[in-house]
Amino acid sequence: MSSEAPQVYLVLPETKPFPINSLYVHIPFCAGRCSYCDFFSVSARNCPQVFSLEYESSYVDAVLEQTQLWSEKFDAGPFSTIYIGGGTPSVLNEGVLERLVKGLEPYAASGCEWTVEANPESVHKSLLDMLAETKVTRISLGVQTLSHDEWPALQRVGSVEDSKRSIDLVREYPFELSVDVLAGIPQPQGRTEAWQSILLGSLEYLAERVSHISLYDLTLEEGTPLQRQVACGALVSPNADAMAEARDAANALLASRGFQRYEVSNYARSGHECRHNLAYWNMRPYLGVGSGAVSTIQYCDPEEEPMLGTMVRITGRKDSARYIAKPAEIPPEIEYIDRKTALFEFLMMGFRTARGVDTQRISSLFGVDVAQIIPSALARWKPGIVRGRHCIALHTRNFDILNRFLVECLEELDKGGLG
């Protein structure tokens, strides 16, 4: 018997939360830390002691314990989507990763979309053989670039050749294959004129081989090595006009290859969209387990079901050692999201997608008509608005100026005084 004091949970709403059907599992371990990354991760370069079989096993034990206890506490599952992200889950010992996946299988619903993130250099036949014997359905590869010119700036482990090898290897298996690509990678002085052609070269190669591409504009996060290199002039980022031209060219190229832009940064062939990410964009509740993982939980209004009463966001402590010691601990930094902020989040996330905002769901949760709370914004943007039976969307041609539209929506919500 352990002498440790029982874990104390903070007071949360007593009402039953809305069903939680998506699970995110955070594995914070990486072989190395990329120059642009500001996510919570533990690098083997900086903390080699963490990369032992014992430590990894202890972390997975903690994840499985938290999943069990939080699933019960929040009445979550069975999960229709499970996403194991990071960090780099594929750097785990294969036996440890297998135990994690199989330990999560009892929480998966029939037909669950199950994704595991991987970096190309850590993908090998033995790993894929193991995953093919589990319920995993999708591999998400952090490719970022296939350019030898761009690669050094990112300070990534592995190589362009590793990326191409891993893509070909994953294609031998029945997994869905998603890849991440970065747009706007800084270049040395004198090379920026080739930036667009480099990006299109990566996309051309990938579009022939994968069914899902996430194309993110690189953000220079304060304090990262890449941001410091740009700040001192060692590298140069493309300007806003160059970024806009490159995005237009990327959109055209991917459309010509049969990809639909179903979200601001995501493109897929029909039927290959990522259901887990759609749950985020549709503001469905989700459970996050692991050190630093985020959960968003929605509670009914006890007097006005099925309206939204309270929405809370829980961010786990970014301390893997403490997490292993107390995996089910609920940290004190719980964010209680007020009604107007919650409504804006629903609008903001919905308008990121080609389907748009679910007007019926917003009416059910908030008791408001979308067309009546942002009439001026919708009127001003009318040529770029697409209306369906139960949805209002921004035309995909306006995705790259989405923020302008959202600012107008927010200003109108503020004036409306929604409580």
N, C-alpha and C positions, 0 to 999 in steps of 0.2 A: 504493500500500500504506500502511496506517495504521501509525504507529509506536507506537500505544497498546498497553500491556501487555495480554496476554490476560486475560479475566475469570476469576476464581478461584471455583469453586463449593465450597460447604461439603460435608462428607461427609454423605450421606443413606443410608438403608438400601440395601443392595445388591440386595435382592430386588425382583422386579417388582411395581409397585403394582397394586392392583385397577383395573379399567377405569375411565377417566375420560371420561364422556360429556356433561358440561355445561361450558360456557365462559362466564365472566363477564368483560366488558370494561369497565374503568372510564374514563370521560371526566370529568375533574375540573373542567371549565370551566362557569361559570354567568354569566348576564347580571348577576345581583345575588345577594347572600347574604340568605336569609330570616332573620327574627329568631329562629327556633327551631332553626336548623340547626347541628349540630356535626360533620357529616360533612366529610371532606377535600374541599375544592373551592377553585377559584381564581376570584374574582369579577372581572368586567370593570370594576366600579366601583373596585376596589382595585388591580387589576393590568392596566390597559388594554394594556400592551405585549405581554401574552401573546396577545391577540386579533388576531394578524396571520396572514395566509395562510401565511407561512413557518413560524411557530411551530406552528400547528395541523398543518401538513403534517409537520413534524418529529416531532410527537407521534404521529401516525398511523403514520409509518414505524417508530417505536419499538415501537408496539403490534404491528404485523405481524411485526417481527423477533422480538419476545419470543414471540409465538404460535407461530412456526415452531420456534424453539429449544426452548421449554418443551414443546411437543407431542412433540418427539423425545425430550427428556430424560425426560419422565414417561410416555412411551408413551400419550399422550392422544389421544382422538378416534377416529374421526369423532364429532362432537358431535351429539347428538339435541336439545339445547337450547343456544341462544346468546342471551345477554342483554347488551345494550349499555346500561349505566346510568351514573349520575353522582352529582353534577353534572347537567348538562343536555346530553346528546349532540346535541340538535337545535339548539344554538347554534353548532355547527361550521359552517364554510362548506359549502354543500351539495355542492360538488365534492369536498371533503375527506371528508365523511361517506360519500359514494358510494364513494370509493376504499377507505375502511375496510371498508364492507360487502362490496364485491366482492372485496377482498383476503382476507376471511375465508371466502368461499364455498367454497373448496376443502376447508375443514375441516368443513363441515356434512354430516351424514348425510342420506340421503333422508328427507323428511318432517320435517325439523328444525323445531321451534318456535323462532322467531327474533323477539325482542322488542327494540324501541328505545324508550327513555324520552324523553319530551318535556315541556316546559312549554308551556302553552296559547299564550302570546304568541309563541312561536317556531314555531308550526305554520302553514304556508302551503301553498297548492295546489302550488306548484313543488316543495316538499319532499316532499309526499305522492306527487306524480307520479313523482319520482325513486325513492322507496322502493317504489312499486308495481311498478317494473321490476326489482326485486331479489327475493331470497328472503325478505325480512322478512314475517312473518305477523301480528305483534301490535304495537300502539302502546299504551304505558302513559303516561297523562297525569297529571301532578301537579296535580290540581284543588284539593284541600285544603278549599275551602269555596266555596259559591255565594252567600254572604251578604255584602252590602255593609257590614253592621255588624261582621262579624268580619274582613273583609279588611285594614283598616289595621293591626291588631295583628301580622299576619304579615310586614309590610314586603316584600311580594312585588312583583316586576316584573309588569306587566300588570294585568289587571282581571277582574272577574266576567264582563263581556261578552266578553272574550277567551276565557275558558273555555267559555262557551256556544257561541261561534262555532266554536272548534276542535273541539268535540264534534260539532257538526253537519257540519263539513267532513270529519272522519275517517270519519263514517258513510257518506259517499258512496263510500268505497273498500272493498275486500274484506278489510280488516284486522280481526282481533279487536281490541276496544277495552276496555282496563282503565283504571280511574281510581282515584286515591288520594284519600282524604278523611280529615281530622283531626277527632277528637272531643275536646272539652274545651278549645277555644280560649278563652283568657282574655278577659274583657269588662270594660269600665269599670264602676265602682261604679254600682249601680242598674239594670244591664241583664241581670244574670245570670239573672233569672227567665225570660227568653225563650230561654235557651241551648238547651234541648231542642227547642223548636219550630223554631229556626233549623237545627239539625242535621237534623231530620226533613224540613225543606223542601228541603235540598240533596239528601238521599237520594231523596226522592220524584221530584225532577226527573231525577236520574241513572238511577233504576231503569227509567224509561220509555225510556232511550236507549242503555244500555250492557249488556254481558253479564257484566261482572266488576267488583266493587267491593272495594277494600282499605280497611277502616275501622280506623284506628290511633288509640289513645288518645294524645293529645299528651303527651310527656314534656318537662318543663322541664329542659333540660340546663344544668348549672352553667356560668356565664360567658357564656351567650348573651344577646343584648339582651332577648329576651322574658322570660327568667328574672329579669333585673334589674328589669324593669318590674313584675313580680309581687312581687318582694321588697320594692320600695319602696312598694307599694300603689297604683301607678297603674292596674294591671289586677288583676282577681280571677279565679282559677280556680274552676270548679265543684267542690264537695266530693265525697267518695267516694259518698255516697248519691245525689247528683244524677247522677253518672256512671253508676252502676249502673242507675238508672231510665231514663236515656237509652239505654243499651245495650240494655236489655230492649225498649224501644219501637222501637229501630232493628232489632233482630232480628225483631220481629213484622212491622214494615213490609216488610222485605226478603223475609221468608218469604211474605208475602201477594202479593208481586210475582214469585214463582217463583224466588227466589234461595236456594241452599243454603249454609249456613255450613260450608264444608269444611275450614276452619282457623280458629284463634282470631280472626284479624283479616281473614279473606278469605271473600268470598261470590261465588258464581257460579251462573249458570244451568247446568243439567246439560250436560256436554260442553264447557264453556267454562273449566274450571279452568286455571290456569297451570302447565304441566308443569315449567318451570324452577324455580319456587318449591317445587313438590312434591319435586324432587330434593334441595333443601336440607333440607326437613322430614323426608324419608326417610333423611337422612344418607348420601346418595350422594356419592362424591368429586367434586370439581369443581376446575377450573383457573381462576384469576383472573389477568388480565393488565391492565397499565396501572398508573400511579402510585397507590399506596395500595390496590391490589386485594388480596383475600384468596384463598388457595387452601387447600383441605383435601384431603390426599392420604393414602390408606390403603394400607398394605403388608401382604401376607400374612405369617403366621408361617412362616419357612422350614422348620420341623420339623413343623408341624401345619396344613398347608393343609387347607381354605380359611379357617382361623381368622385373625382380625385380630391381626397382630403389633405394628405400630406405626402410629400416626396422627399426622401432623404438620400444623401450620397455619402457612402462610407469609403474612406481611403485607408487601406492598411498601412501599418508602419513600415517604413523603408529601412528595415533592419532585419536581415535574414536570421541572425543568431537569436534575437528576441522572438522572432516569429516561430522558430523551431521550439523555443521554450514554452510559448503561449500561443498556439496557432489559432485558437477560437476567440481570442481577446478582441473585443470591440474597442477601437481607439476612441479617445474623447473628441477627436476632431471630426465629429459628424456634422455634415452640412445639411441644414434644414432649408429646403427651397420653397420660397413663398409662391403664392398662386400665380402672380403675374410673371415671375421669372420662369416658373414651370411652363406656362403657356408660351412664352417666347422661345423656350428651348424646343418645344414641340414644333413651332413654326420654323425655327432656324434649321433644325435637323430635317424636317419634312421637305423644305424647299431645296435642300441639297440633292434631292433625288429626282429622277425623271418622272416618277409617279406623282410626286408632290405631297402635299399635306392631306391627310385623311380627315375631311371635314366632318364626317359622321362620328368618328372617334372623338374628335375635339369637342363636338357638341355634347356627346355623352359624358365626357370627363369634366368639362368646364361649364357646360350649360350655355355656350356662346356660339354664335354663327361667325365663322371666319370672315365671310364677306362683309359682315357688319362691324367687325372690330378693326379691320384695316382697309376700309373702303377707299380712302384717298390713295394709298399705295397701289392697290389693285387697279384703280382707275388710271393712274399715271403710267403704269407698266402694262396697260391692257394689250398692246400689240405683242408683248412677250409672255402673256399669261395663257396657259392651257387649262381648260376646265373639263373635268370628267363628271361622271354621275355622283361620285362621293369624294372628289379630290380637286384640289387647285394646285397647279404646278407652274413653275417658271420654265419657259422653253430652254432646252439645253444650250441653245446658242448664247443665252445670257448667263450661263453658269460662271463664267470667268469674271462677271461683274456682280455676282450674287451679293457681296457685302454691301453694295450701294442700296440694293433693294431691302436688305435686312435692317439697315440703319433707318430707313423710312418706316418700316414696320414697327420697330422699337419705339421710335418717336411718337408714332400714332397710338401705340399701346400706353405709353406714358401719359399722353394727353387724355386718353380715355378713362384713366383712373381705375383700371381693373383691380379689385382687391384680392 
